[in-house]
Amino acid sequence: MKLIVSAFSSGVIFGLGLAVSEMTDPARVTGFLDLAGAWDPTLVFVMGGALLISLPGFALILRQPRPLLGAEFMRPTKKDIDARLVGGAAIFGVGWGLSGFCPGPAIAALSTLSPAVVLFVAAMIAGQWLALQVELRFGMNVPTIYDDE
């Protein structure tokens, strides 16, 4: 139960942070990506603020012998840059640039019930499902970030 409460609380805090920083507004993201036009630097400050908190936070947390709600820390072990990583990053970037949404802000923005947001989240889920089906159909290994491969 503690794990569920912790995950839910983390999600609420993350969603509130996205809402307060207005990152649920796709115009903020597309404005940031519009380097030749009316560039909006807001996203730089959001990312910088996140780094100012997370970098020392990770350093402090990883000094602990184990996490509060788990037996051990689960850190990514996969280090190679392969076609899946590059392809996935490219698809993510194109989708982010075209729509102004990435998964976290889109899920947070679902509370608005905006048709554009609902459509994006539905397309995102369909795309994830389709990618999994293709991987399973062609016998591809469906890795996680914790795979040693």
Order of alpha helices (4+ residues) and beta strands (2+ residues): alpha-alpha-alpha-alpha-alpha-alpha
